[in-house]
């Protein structure tokens, strides 16, 4: 057991009622969403009516509100200092951008080769790391806020410039090498940048502006002690709202074709588990403290399902198997990463916190 300590038990914040039963609220929200989608068939059409292009406005609002409080807590002036860790950054980018997409590619082929549409949708999910929900998982796992903000910013830029190249490489070059007909995806840098800008740019800008304006107006102590506790519950309520919306969109299909959901879920669960544990223990071996390690592990584990869904709908259509796999992605990711938050705390006790 390491003698490095993260946060002594005596100094850890006590969870309030909502946070203590977070897993229960999330599963209840999932059930509510499935129930709405199944028993109110027109609900998905109603929700989709509030869409602009490939952006669903209720989902976008939920995600933006969900990410704002954690980003508002970020001390942006400290980002250059926490990012000055070349060993950890190199390890993060290698596992996230090289190992991750290739692992998802292999899992997709192994489990879904007889369902090429689902297989393709899963490969697309694996092409880019998460730049939205990872901020929430990092917050729940008490990771490094400044580090996650820096990594998310860099990963966002990398997605803008390399997503199309990755899609071409894996779908047009790699698939034929495994005896599977290649697929062509025409997605421009501008389209990717638009998606990234909506889901990340808006909450990032709002966080930076609010920190600058409110701290200058009311002072940093007021901002930290009054404003941050006031806005913090927004994350949980927005998360639950987003989950209800996501699950209601495909609730009827999840009930009617549950085996297809399971077929898609199995490789996803394996992916999340392998990526989290691989990154966590690699980070531990590289000397990362718990806060940094949790951030690295969750950054590597999650995927940019917003971009994957947008690409799948734009290229293959909203009723395609690729789009269905894209939607199932976050439905599996939410409960899986909630369990990984629990695992992160167990690993903290096991490897970072020493007995007093």
Helices and strands as residue ranges (DSSP letters): G 9-11, H 17-20, H 22-39, H 43-48, E 51-52, E 55-56, H 57-72, G 76-78, H 79-82, H 86-94, I 95-99, H 100-112, H 116-125, H 133-140, H 145-168, I 169-174, H 175-177, H 189-196, I 197-201, H 202-218, H 220-222, I 223-227, H 228-249, H 251-256, H 258-285, H 290-301, H 305-316, H 321-351
